[in-house]
Amino acid sequence: MGFFFFCLLGFSGKKESEDSLLQEPLLNGTSTSTNGAELNKSSGGEIVAPFSYASLLSILAFSWMGPPIGAGYKKALDLNNVPQLAGVDSVKGAFPVFRSKLENRAFENQGCVMVSAFSFAKLIECLAQRHWIFRMRQAEIRARAVLVAMIYNKGLTISCQSKQGHTSGEIVNLMSGDAWRVSDFGWYIHDPWLVIVQVILALVILYKNLGLVSDNCWASTDQSAVDFPIPNTIAGFAFSIMQLLGTVMIMSQQYYIRSARELARLAGVCEAPFIQYFAESMSGSTTIRSFNQESRFKELSTKLIDGHSRTNFYTAGIAGLAVMYGLSLNTLQKIRDQMVTGQLVEKLLSKICRLSIIPQDPTMFQGTVRSNLDPLEEYTDELIWEALDKCQLGDEVRKKEGKLDSAVTENGENWSMDQRQLVCLGRVVLKKSKVLVLDQATASVDTATDNLIQLTLKQHFSDCTVLTVAHRITTVVDSDMVLLLDHVLIEEHDSPTKLLENKSSSFSKLVAECSTRSSSSPQK
């Protein structure tokens, strides 16, 4: 409505001049040629600016431009038809005001005092900005901590009926994603009023020091002479300053980079246990409530949240040091005898995608058997059935009513632990990866399922590289190489045959102990 209102004002503002021109005879050249010049003449005969005597509505709708535009519609305009600038818009009126303000000095060393004042103000601004960032980050950490604690407490007390509408994965996403977004809102909540305050302060300072001449300079005809040299000079000075700051930053990295790297590492180390603890608590919330252990789990979750917040509280960014890029591999950074480039990073990522992992805790998603085995829908039903048969799970799936479309609840709760592990094995068999990592894949299954998994690996992964992390001796005896760890340190490594030949080796002792326990009968 406002747009149409101003358009109506604009049309009404120039209608009078256009009608007066259209009502004249077409051959009346004298009247037409002189009418444009007569439109804006003052009593002294000078063509003045229509803007100087325009009303408020005319200024809002720009209808004060109507008379010269109406005259130009009928004939080509010349300089005599263009109105003069108003006094405040011309150099004649603006320059004396600007010169008087520029040469007006209250005392002798006014320039030095102003430079010192601006330098001190800039120092205060930098300190205030850093403290503002620190306080905002402090509030962000507090907000996220209390939100995560609230979500965790609510997850422990939520009823089974309400839990059916929200899966454990959705609740974990509330903690890991949405809580961060809510805490980040504090960075932007003050922007609207800060912009208004900054604009008002800038206008007040300009008006106090230069008066209205600060606006007049922009409208003067010598604007280009002022606008272009000053930015170029400032840009050159800023470039020199940035080079100096870059040198200082690189030198400071030698002192702060190690601490920043360790803090970033600790942040990731402290976050992973809490996310795992959160997910396990949500899955077993019914059991926790059954044994009335909510207070104990809440206390432990509080410790984990505070541990993660501590590492995020102390960051290099708070000190104003840009050292985070040193935590990652930079372009053309040399590692031993090889240069890390973008092409090498792409190769590493492509090789990582070729890995397949079977974890200790099998992962299944809510959906169907087909979606759990082939989430990207890359394989046919024949290949899926073949993979299920190889892991001895095909007959079990055929007994179900939906076959490959049989329902799978969240985390595969409607499947046994052994069946979940076999589904993960079928997923790996279907993908046919060249590198397979078994992270204690048989630690949570019975001996029969363990033997079945080992048999499948021998038959279908004989031409692949299999990395096995296990505590059971039987799962690694047939490996080509064994690496024995003791308190996170490598104690011995060699082929199983050579290690068994050495009776004093730790691996040989473990095998002997395992054989003794397996052959011994239970005491009656």
C-alpha positions, -999 to +999 in steps of 0.1 A: +000+000+000+028+024+008+044+018-026+012+026-045+007+057-022+041+071-031+036+062-068+004+082-067+022+111-052+048+109-079+023+109-107+003+138-091+035+158-087+043+160-124+008+158-138+004+196-137+034+203-159+026+175-183-010+187-187+001+223-194+025+210-220+000+187-237-027+214-239-004+237-260-004+236-298+021+213-313+036+240-335+040+265-307+078+260-304+084+292-284+061+283-256+074+247-255+111+258-254+107+284-228+083+265-205+110+242-191+131+272-181+101+290-166+092+260-144+117+266-116+127+302-119+127+323-088+118+359-086+154+369-095+153+348-127+177+321-115+166+284-119+166+271-083+164+235-071+129+222-067+142+201-038+149+233-017+112+242-015+096+207-018+071+196+008+075+166+030+052+144+008+070+156-023+104+146-007+091+112+003+077+104-032+104+122-051+077+142-070+099+173-068+117+158-099+084+161-119+088+195-135+123+190-152+113+154-162+080+167-176+099+193-197+124+167-209+095+145-221+087+170-249+121+182-259+158+176-254+170+194-222+200+217-222+219+231-192+195+260-189+166+236-181+185+219-153+178+235-119+207+248-099+219+231-067+206+243-034+230+263-013+238+234+011+245+211-018+269+233-038+306+237-031+300+275-027+279+268+004+296+237+017+333+247+014+332+277+038+315+256+065+340+228+060+370+251+060+358+269+092+354+236+110+387+223+098+407+254+108+390+259+141+414+248+168+405+252+204+442+248+215+476+244+200+481+206+202+446+196+193+457+172+166+481+153+190+454+151+216+429+137+191+453+111+178+461+100+214+424+099+222+416+078+192+445+054+200+433+051+236+397+045+224+409+018+200+428+001+228+396+002+250+376-011+220+399-041+215+399-050+252+361-046+253+356-067+222+378-095+236+360-095+269+327-094+251+337-125+231+349-142+263+317-134+282+295-145+252+315-178+250+311-182+288+274-178+285+273-201+255+291-229+275+267-224+305+236-225+283+247-256+265+257-274+297+223-267+314+204-276+283+222-309+279+217-316+316+180-308+313+176-330+282+194-359+300+172-356+331+141-355+310+153-385+290+156-406+322+122-397+334+103-398+301+076-425+299+078-455+276+047-443+257+063-409+251+096-424+242+080-443+213+074-410+195+110-399+198+138-424+191+171-424+211+189-410+180+165-379+180+172-373+217+209-376+211+206-351+183+189-327+206+219-329+229+246-328+202+231-304+177+201-284+189+217-275+222+246-259+203+223-239+181+204-225+210+237-215+228+250-199+196+219-176+195+236-154+221+261-143+195+234-127+174+208-116+199+225-082+204+231-074+167+198-054+161+203-028+189+241-027+184+237-016+148+213+012+158+236+024+186+267+024+163+249+044+136+236+069+161+270+073+177+287+078+143+262+105+133+265+123+166+303+123+164+303+135+128+278+163+136+296+174+166+330+178+148+319+187+113+283+197+115+262+191+084+292+195+062+299+158+066+267+152+045+275+181+021+309+167+011+292+136-003+269+156-024+295+181-037+310+180-072+345+174-058+334+141-042+357+119-064+388+140-054+381+131-017+368+096-020+395+078-041+429+090-027+420+085+010+409+048+007+440+040-014+462+055+013+444+038+041+445+005+022+483+007+018+487+015+055+464-013+065+484-037+043+516-028+061+499-032+095+485-066+085+520-078+075+533-067+109+505-085+127+510-116+106+547-117+116+537-113+153+511-140+149+535-165+134+560-158+161+534-162+188+523-196+174+556-211+184+546-206+220+508-212+219+504-238+192+513-268+214+488-258+241+461-251+216+466-285+199+464-303+232+432-284+242+416-293+209+425-329+214+412-330+250+379-314+238+373-343+214+385-369+240+361-355+266+331-352+242+331-388+229+326-405+263+297-382+272+279-387+238+283-425+243+272-423+279+242-402+269+231-426+241+235-457+264+215-440+291+187-432+268+186-467+255+186-482+291+164-455+308+138-481+317+163-503+334+178-473+353+143-463+366+136-499+375+166-500+399+160-464+411+194-452+400+185-419+384+204-398+409+237-418+403+235-415+366+226-378+368+256-371+390+279-389+366+265-370+336+271-337+354+308-346+358+311-356+321+294-323+310+317-302+332+347-321+319+338-313+283+330-277+292+364-272+308+383-280+276+361-256+256+364-228+282+402-223+276+408-217+239+434-199+220+408-177+203+400-160+236+435-146+236+430-133+201+455-157+185+446-173+152+464-206+157+436-231+150+448-236+114+479-251+128+459-280+142+453-294+108+475-304+079+482-273+058+487-273+020+523-284+010+532-292+046+560-318+047+556-350+067+588-370+066+595-374+029+561-367+015+543-334+008+506-332+019+487-316-010+450-314-019+454-344-042+469-365-015+441-356+009+416-367-017+434-400-021+434-406+017+397-399+019+390-422-010+410-450+008+392-444+040+358-449+023+370-484+013+373-495+049+347-516+066+344-519+104+325-543+125+323-528+160+318-545+193+283-531+197+264-538+165+246-509+149+212-513+134+188-485+123+151-483+124+137-494+091+139-528+073+164-556+068+170-543+033+177-507+044+201-519+071+221-540+046+219-517+017+211-481+029+221-465-004+201-491-025+231-500-046+226-538-048+200-562-061+179-586-040+199-615-053+232-600-040+215-592-007+203-628-003+237-641-012+253-620+015+228-632+041+234-668+031+272-663+035+268-651+070+243-679+078+214-655+083+194-662+051+172-689+066+163-667+096+152-638+073+132-661+050+111-673+080+100-637+086+067-626+070+082-595+053+114-612+042+138-584+032+112-558+041+108-571+077+107-544+103+137-535+123+132-513+154+157-488+167+191-503+176+176-537+164+159-543+197+136-569+180+167-589+170+191-608+193+226-597+199+240-625+178+217-617+149+226-580+150+263-589+147+256-612+118+236-584+101+267-562+104+288-590+090+264-593+061+267-556+054+304-560+051+302-591+029+278-572+006+302-542+003+332-564-004+358-540+010+395-548+007+402-537+043+381-550+072+385-539+108+371-561+135+369-540+167+362-568+193+334-579+169+329-612+187+332-600+223+294-598+228+284-631+211+284-667+221+310-692+210+289-707+182+283-673+166+320-665+171+330-697+152+305-688+125+319-653+120+355-667+119+345-693+093+328-666+071+359-644+073+382-672+062+360-682+033+351-648+019+379-625+030+409-646+022+421-620-003+415-590+020+434-573+048+417-580+081+427-560+112+414-577+143+412-561+178+403-588+202+408-603+237+400-638+227+430-658+217+411-680+193+402-651+171+438-641+163+457-675+163+452-679+125+464-643+117+495-636+097+508-611+123+501-606+160+507-573+179+505-577+216+498-546+237+504-542+275+493-510+291+490-493+257+526-502+249+537-527+222+552-556+241+559-580+212+549-586+176+555-614+151+537-642+134+517-665+158+539-695+149+571-678+159+556-664+191+543-698+201+577-714+195+591-690+221+578-704+254+588-673+273+567-649+252+536-634+266+515-646+237+526-682+243+517-679+279+483-665+271+476-694+246+487-719+272+465-704+299+435-703+275+441-740+266+443-750+302+410-732+310+392-747+280+404-783+288+397-782+325+364-796+338+342-777+363+349-786+399+321-806+416 
